[in-house]
Amino acid sequence: MSGVPLLRRYNANPKGRDFVVGDLHGCFSLLDILLGHVDFDEAVDRLFSLGDLVDRGPESERVSDYLIQPWFHAIRGNHDDMLLKGAHMVEQAPMDMNATHNWLANGGEWFLDLMPSDQETIYFDLSRLPYAMEVDLPGGGIAGLIHAQPFEDSWQKTRDLLDPEQWPRDMPERLEWLVWDRFLSWQIQRDNSGNWCSRIPMQIDTVDLVYIGHTAHDSPLALGNTRWMDTNAGYKGGGPSIAELGVDGRVWSVMEDGVEIREGWNRA
């Protein structure tokens, strides 16, 4: 991670629109369908990804084709992190076979079928991903992007954690929270009417919106100032979701068949 920012900031987009996409898991053709549906303009629009770019889906090998695009900006998810810990390409010595077995058991086998040069390219590109992003909203304010959840349910604590000048000794273990933790998601449940709701207020401090992936639901969820974007891409019947960046931004989800596209948040 030397020389790689752990938190990246982006100013508002003065020329085009900004979108956020949830977990992709190698479903890049479905992403292309969504981009076409929203008339995404690669010349002026930007797409921010919540990570889990690879594993389980059919096209993980295409990941670097997107990571090199100037309009595509991604954070790392736990599957991207598992590849970096399990592939042993450059930085892993001695080899951690437990990490390798865990990654392969969770959809990483596709990587073994690639040419070594393609493996190295993907490894390098994923190693450059930050753990979080902040993006200025078009109407003012800030959106935070994180894969699993903010550190200790606080955006300010997440900023502090990702500030190199404040790194604690147990930094690697704490970074795991950002790609793996599910405390907030455990507070989400269905009410008596079958709608999603939360047992605690979903209000993250010092930020206007937080987009979250990692924990799958059958539709995108808008709870407090959180937006939950993992809709089972890479699993049977599921597909990725894409949202306009903004408090009132719309959201679309494409199903596995690539034909059905649903619009709308499930709101508490």
C-alpha positions in Angstrom: 0.0 0.0 0.0 3.0 2.3 0.0 2.2 5.4 -1.9 -1.4 4.5 -2.4 -4.0 6.8 -0.7 -6.3 4.8 1.5 -9.0 7.5 1.2 -9.6 9.3 -2.0 -11.6 12.6 -2.5 -13.3 13.8 -5.6 -14.7 17.2 -6.2 -18.2 17.7 -7.7 -18.5 16.9 -11.4 -19.0 20.2 -13.2 -19.6 18.7 -16.6 -21.6 15.5 -16.2 -23.4 13.2 -13.8 -22.1 10.9 -11.1 -23.3 7.3 -10.4 -22.6 4.7 -7.8 -22.7 1.0 -8.5 -22.9 -1.8 -5.9 -21.0 -5.1 -5.8 -20.3 -6.3 -9.3 -18.7 -9.8 -8.8 -17.6 -10.0 -12.4 -21.0 -9.1 -13.9 -19.6 -6.6 -16.3 -22.0 -7.2 -19.2 -24.9 -6.5 -16.8 -23.1 -3.3 -15.8 -22.9 -2.3 -19.5 -26.7 -2.8 -19.7 -27.3 -0.5 -16.8 -24.9 2.1 -18.2 -26.8 2.0 -21.5 -30.1 2.3 -19.6 -29.1 5.6 -17.9 -27.4 7.0 -21.0 -24.0 7.1 -19.3 -21.7 9.4 -21.2 -18.1 8.3 -20.8 -16.9 11.7 -21.9 -18.3 13.6 -18.9 -20.0 11.2 -16.5 -18.3 9.3 -13.7 -19.0 5.9 -12.1 -18.0 5.0 -8.5 -17.8 1.4 -7.5 -18.3 0.0 -4.0 -15.9 -2.9 -4.6 -16.2 -6.7 -4.8 -15.4 -6.3 -8.5 -14.4 -9.9 -8.9 -15.3 -13.6 -8.0 -18.5 -15.6 -8.4 -19.8 -13.9 -11.6 -18.9 -14.9 -15.2 -16.5 -12.1 -16.3 -14.1 -11.3 -13.5 -11.2 -11.3 -15.9 -12.6 -8.1 -17.4 -11.9 -6.1 -14.3 -8.8 -4.3 -15.5 -10.6 -3.2 -18.6 -12.8 -1.0 -16.4 -10.1 0.0 -13.8 -8.1 1.7 -16.5 -11.0 3.8 -17.7 -10.8 7.5 -16.6 -14.5 7.5 -15.7 -14.4 4.4 -13.5 -13.3 4.8 -9.8 -13.5 1.9 -7.4 -12.8 1.1 -3.7 -11.8 -2.3 -2.6 -14.2 -4.9 -1.2 -13.5 -8.1 0.7 -13.3 -10.2 -2.5 -10.8 -7.8 -4.0 -8.9 -8.0 -0.7 -9.1 -11.8 -0.6 -7.4 -11.9 -4.1 -4.6 -9.7 -2.9 -4.0 -11.9 0.2 -4.5 -15.2 -1.6 -2.9 -14.8 -5.0 0.7 -14.4 -3.8 1.8 -12.5 -6.8 4.2 -9.8 -5.6 3.9 -8.8 -1.9 2.9 -12.1 -0.2 5.9 -13.8 1.5 5.7 -16.2 3.1 2.6 -17.6 1.4 -0.5 -17.7 3.5 -2.2 -20.9 2.3 -5.2 -20.3 4.6 -5.8 -17.0 2.7 -5.5 -18.8 -0.6 -7.9 -21.6 0.3 -10.4 -19.1 1.7 -10.3 -17.0 -1.5 -10.6 -20.0 -3.9 -13.5 -21.4 -1.8 -15.3 -18.1 -2.3 -15.2 -17.8 -6.1 -11.5 -17.1 -6.9 -10.9 -20.1 -9.2 -11.3 -18.0 -12.3 -8.0 -16.3 -11.6 -6.1 -19.6 -12.0 -7.2 -19.9 -15.6 -5.5 -16.6 -16.7 -2.1 -16.1 -18.3 0.5 -15.0 -15.7 0.8 -11.6 -17.4 -3.0 -11.0 -17.0 -2.8 -12.2 -13.4 -0.1 -9.7 -12.6 -2.1 -6.9 -14.3 -5.2 -7.6 -12.3 -3.2 -8.0 -9.0 -1.5 -4.7 -9.6 -4.7 -2.8 -10.5 -6.6 -4.1 -7.5 -3.7 -3.3 -5.2 -4.1 0.4 -6.1 -7.7 0.6 -4.8 -8.4 2.7 -1.7 -10.5 1.6 1.2 -13.0 4.5 1.0 -13.9 7.6 -1.1 -15.5 10.9 -0.5 -17.3 12.6 -3.4 -18.8 16.1 -3.4 -22.6 16.0 -4.0 -23.9 18.0 -6.9 -26.1 20.1 -4.6 -23.5 20.5 -1.9 -22.5 18.1 0.9 -20.4 15.0 0.8 -21.1 11.3 0.0 -18.9 8.6 1.6 -18.3 5.3 -0.2 -17.4 2.2 1.8 -17.7 -1.5 1.1 -18.8 -3.0 4.4 -19.5 -0.1 6.8 -17.8 2.9 8.3 -15.3 2.2 11.1 -17.1 2.0 14.4 -20.2 3.3 12.6 -18.6 6.8 12.3 -17.4 8.5 9.1 -15.1 10.8 11.1 -13.5 7.8 12.7 -13.2 6.3 9.2 -11.4 9.4 8.0 -9.1 9.3 11.1 -8.3 5.6 10.5 -7.3 6.2 6.9 -5.1 9.2 7.8 -1.5 7.9 7.6 -0.5 10.4 10.3 -2.8 8.7 12.8 -2.2 5.1 12.0 -2.4 2.8 15.0 -0.2 -0.2 15.4 -3.1 -2.5 14.7 -3.9 -0.7 11.5 -4.2 -3.9 9.3 -6.7 -5.5 11.6 -8.8 -2.3 11.7 -8.8 -2.0 7.9 -10.5 -5.4 7.9 -13.6 -3.7 9.4 -14.0 -1.6 6.3 -14.3 -4.6 4.0 -15.8 -7.2 6.3 -17.8 -5.9 9.2 -21.6 -6.3 9.3 -22.7 -4.8 12.6 -24.9 -2.2 10.8 -26.4 -4.7 8.4 -27.4 -6.9 11.4 -29.7 -4.1 12.5 -31.6 -4.3 9.2 -34.7 -6.5 9.2 -38.2 -6.7 7.7 -41.2 -5.3 9.6 -44.6 -6.9 9.9 -45.5 -5.7 6.4 -42.5 -7.2 4.9 -40.6 -3.9 4.3 -37.0 -3.4 5.2 -36.4 -1.3 8.3 -33.6 -0.8 10.9 -33.6 -1.4 14.6 -31.3 1.6 15.2 -31.1 5.0 13.5 -29.1 4.7 10.3 -27.4 8.1 10.6 -23.7 8.3 10.0 -21.9 11.4 11.4 -20.0 14.1 9.5 -21.2 13.1 6.1 -24.4 13.6 4.2 -24.8 10.2 2.5 -23.0 6.9 2.8 -23.1 4.3 0.1 -22.5 0.7 1.3 -22.1 -2.7 -0.4 -21.1 -6.1 0.9 -24.4 -7.3 2.5 -26.9 -8.3 -0.2 -30.6 -7.5 -0.2 -33.3 -8.2 -2.8 -33.5 -4.4 -3.6 -31.5 -1.3 -2.9 -32.2 0.2 0.5 -32.4 3.8 1.6 -32.2 3.9 5.4 -31.5 7.2 7.1 -28.5 8.7 5.3 -27.2 5.2 4.2 -27.8 3.7 0.8 -27.3 -0.1 0.6 -26.3 -1.2 -2.9 -25.5 -4.9 -3.0 -28.3 -6.7 -4.8 -26.8 -10.2 -5.3 -24.8 -9.8 -8.5 -23.0 -13.0 -9.2 -25.8 -15.1 -7.6 -28.7 -16.8 -9.3 -31.4 -14.3 -10.0 -29.5 -11.3 -8.9 -27.6 -8.4 -10.6 -25.9 -5.1 -9.9 -27.6 -1.8 -9.0 -26.6 1.7 -10.1 -27.7 4.9 -8.4 -27.5 8.6 -9.2 -25.2 10.2 -6.7 -27.3 12.4 -4.5 -29.8 12.5 -1.6 -32.7 12.1 -4.0 -30.9 10.1 -6.7 -32.8 7.4 -8.5 -31.6 3.8 -8.6 -31.9 0.9 -11.1 -31.3 -2.8 -10.7 -30.8 -5.3 -13.5 -31.7 -8.9 -13.1 -29.5 -11.8 -14.0 -31.3 -12.3 -17.4 -30.1 -8.8 -18.5 -33.7 -8.0 -19.6 -35.6 -6.9 -16.5 -34.6 -3.6 -15.0 -36.3 -2.4 -11.8 -36.3 1.2 -10.6 -36.6 2.5 -7.0 -35.3 2.3 -3.5 -36.9 0.3 -0.7 -37.2 3.1 1.9 -37.9 2.9 5.6 
